[in-house]
């Protein structure tokens, strides 16, 4: 049911029956390698293009999540997926393989929580018994589409972020054992006029803060309600800006409770400029690391806010600024 202006409270609290995280070779060197279900040793995944490799990762994540749920693929009513590629081809081509009814979505790097929120809404309303939410990204495909092919070897400024090569998926069900999805807040598009595609953290931070503020307002709660609040991929720059904006807006979010998936996934020894990004950043960290800690009882409640920059190569070439959005999902053990 609708709570406040832009939030949903799920009366039946749909269950995350299972989740899966798949990563590439760079992710295998990061802080969270042990929390992945599957790690590949090369960027190609024995495919003849990076785009096909990205598609395969999402297929693997979906298959793994379904197997871990202990159900058959035929039990899935709907697959909700999206990615960064033009016309979300990675997700659509994966859906061709998965073979269940498919809803393609696009929220850029916010897609993971957009999909999870919609999957929870479908299950909570009785429109689905099982819904599968997934997303993916690949460093080489994103660089090729939005910046320069990796073979070009272009240098990046310190504000740039490293697109995660990986995929994440979760099976949402009406009942069963697992963490429960309690609520979700759908973000509005926020554009502060930033047009630099190498500074996504600064562009997305205001959207993340706007959604968190709306979540607290709609549900009439504070940050004290959660054990951990994790943004999607703001990185070092965006994370610092978000903290400043919380202070400016008089929103008390203790630094000890606030983290960012883009800061968690890689180690300090890896040269990732300002941190991780991409659809798979929030997806793999949430569906691997964060849910693992929640299931272990380290936390009881967490809020995950996936952030997305809604630009395209065409909009950048036409000197458009970067509109951004963030979607929040509250999960409890």
N, C-alpha and C positions, 0 to 999 in steps of 0.2 A: 504494500500500500504506500501511497505517496505520503511523505513526511516533510513538512515544510514546503519549500519552493522547488527543490531539485534533488531530493533524496528519496530513496526507497527503503522501507523497512520490510524485511522478509518475514512474514508471520510464521512460516513453517521452517525457517532457517535451513535452507538446502545444504547438503553435505558435499564437501570435496572428497569424493570417494577415493580418488587417487590423483597423483600428478606425476609428471615426468619432465626431466631436463636433459637436453642433449647439447653438447658443446664441441668446439673444435680444438686444434692443437694449442692455440694461445690461451684458451680458457683452461686447458689442462695444466698450465703453468701457474695459474692464478690461486688466490686464497681459498676459493670454494670448490676446488677440483673434486674433493671427496663427496660433494653433495650432488654431483651429476649422476644420472643413470647410465649415460653413454657418452664417451669422449672419443673423438676421431683424431687420428695422428696426422692427417693432412687436410688441407683446405678443399681438395677436389672430391673426396669421398668416393673415389674410383668413378667419377662422372666425367663427361667431356666438356662441361662448362660449370662455372661457379653458380649460375642460376639453377642448374639441375641439382647441384650439391645442396643448395639451400632448400629446395623442394624436398629432397630426400631426408633432410634433418627433421622437417616438420612431419613427414610421414612416420619417421622413427619415433618421434615424441608422441604422436597420436597412438600408434600401435602399442608403445610401452605403457602409456597411461591406461588404455583399455585393458590390457593384460593384467596390470596391477590391480585394476578394479574388480577383476574376477568375473567379467561379463563378456559377452560376445559383441563383436563390432555391430552386428545386426540389431542389438539392443539400443544403440545410440539413435535417438530421434533426430538430433540436429548437430551439425558441426558449425561452429562459429569461428572464423579465422580471418586474419588479414596480415599484411606485411608492408614493406616499404617499396616494393617494386611497382613499376607502372602497371595499372590494372590488377594489382595484387595477384600477379601470376603465380607466385610461389604457393599461395594458399589455394587458389582455384585449381591449379594443376595437382596439388596434393589431394584436394577433395575428389578429384577424378579417380585417384587411386584408393582413397579411403572408402568411397562408395556409399556414403550416407547423405541424407538431405543436408544441404549446405546453405549457409547464410554468410556471404562475404562482407566483411566490415573493414573500415579504414579509420584509424586514429593515429597513424604514424606510430611513434614509440609508446603511445598510450593504449595501444590495441589490446594488450594483455588484460588490463583491468576492464576495459570496455567490453571485451568478450566475456570475461568472468561475470560481470554485472548482468549482462543480457542473458547469459546461461542461467544464472540464479533466478532471474525474473521469469524465464520460461518454465523452470521447474517449480518455482514457488506458486505460480498461477495455475499449475496443472496442465500447461500447454505442452509439457515434455516430461517424460519419466527420467530420461538421461540426456544430458547435453554435454558436448565436448567443446571446450574452448581452447584455441591454440594460436600461436604466432611464431614468427621466425625472422631472422636477419642473418646476413653474411657480410663480413668485412669487405670482401672484394667486390661483391655486387653493389653494395651501397656506395663504395668509393667510385665505382665506375659510373653509377647513375647520377650521383649528386655532386661529386667533386672531380677527381681524376683517377683513371685506372691505376692500380697499385704498381704496374710495370713502369709507369711514368716517374715514380720516385719523388713526387712533389713534397716539399717541406710544409709542415703545419705549425701554426702558432700555438703557444701554450694553452690557449682557450679551447682548442679543438679537442674532440673526444674520439675514442676508439670504438667503432661499431663492433658489437659482440657477434661472433659467429656461433649460432646456436638456435635452439628451438625449445619451446615449452608448451605443455598441454595439461589440461586438468579435466577430469570427469566429474560433473556435478549431478547429484542424484537427490531424490526426495527423501531417502532414508538410508541408513547404513552407518558404519563407523568412520569417523574422520572429523576434521575441523568443519565448523559450520559458518556459512556466510550469513551475516546478521543484517547488514545494510550496505547501501552503495550511494554515492553522490556523483551525479553526472555533471561534469564541468562545463562551463561556458567558454567560448573562444576569447582569449585575451591577447591583444597585440600591442606591445609597447613601442613599436616602430623600429625594432632591431632588424637589420637586414643581412647581417654577417653570418653565413652558413658555417663558419668556423667558431661560432660562439653560441651554440645551442643552449648551454646552461643558463646564460643570461636571458635568452629569449623565453625559456620555459618556466623559470622560477616564479614569475608573477602568476602564471596560470595555476601552478601547484599550490601556492599560498591562497589564491582565490577559492580553489576547491576545498581546501582544508578549512578555511574560514566558514564557507557555506555548510560544510559537514557539521562543524561544531554548532553553528546557528540552527540548522534544521533539526538536529537531534537534541539540542539543548544540553550539550555535554562540553567538557574541556579535554585537554590533552591528558589529564589525569586518568581518563577512562581507559587509556591504552597503555600497554607495557612497552610497545615500540611503534613508531610511526616512520614508515619507509617511503621515500619518494623514489621515482623510477630511475631517472638517469640525468640528474642535474649536474653531476660531477663536482669538482672542487669549486668552480666559479659559481655555478647555480646554487649549490648548497650554501655557500657563504651569503649570496644575495637573499636566499629564502630566509635565513636566520635574521638578516637585517630587516626584511619586510615584516616578519613576525613581530619584531620589536617596534617597528614603526606603527603597525596596526594594533598594538597592545594585545597581541595574542601570545599567551604564555605557553611556549612549547620548550620544555627543558632540553638542553643540548644532549643530555644523556639518553633521551628517548628518540631523538631525531637521527635517522641515518639515511643513506642513499645507496641504491643498488649499484650505481655507477662507481661508487667509492669502494664497495665491498668486493666486487668480483675479481679485480686484479690486484697483484702485489705491488709494493713500492718499487720493486726491482724491474718491473715491466714498463717500458716507455709508452704510456698511453695518454700523454699530455694531461688533460684535466680529468680523465676517468673514462669509464665505459658508457656506451649509448647503444641505440638500436632497439628494435622491438624485442629482441631476445634478451636484452639486459634485464629488464624488470621481470620478464617471464621466467628465465632460468633461475634468477636469484630467489624469486618468490616460490616457484614450484619445486625448487630444490632446497636451497638453504633455509629460507624463512619458515616454510611449512615444516621442515624437518625439526627445527627448534621448537615450533609450536606444538607439534605432535609429541616431542620429548618432554613437554611440560615446563620448559624454560620460561615461556610466556603463556598467558591466558587469552589475551586480546591483542590484536595488531591491526593497524590501518595501513594499507598499501595504496599509494597514489602514483599511478603511472602517468608520465608526462609525454606529450607529443608535439613536435613542431610540424605544422601542416603545410610546409612549403613543397614545391615541386621544382625540378630543373627549369621548367618554363617560367614559373613565377619569379625565380631568382634572376633569370636572364632579362626579365622585364622590370627589374629593380623594385619588385614588390617587397614589402616587409614580411616578417614571418609570424603569422597567426599561430597561437599555441593553445593546447587544451590539456586538461588533466582529469582523470577519473579515479575516484577513490572507492575501495572495497574494504569493509570491515569484516574480519575473520576472527572467530574465537574457538578455543578448544572445548 
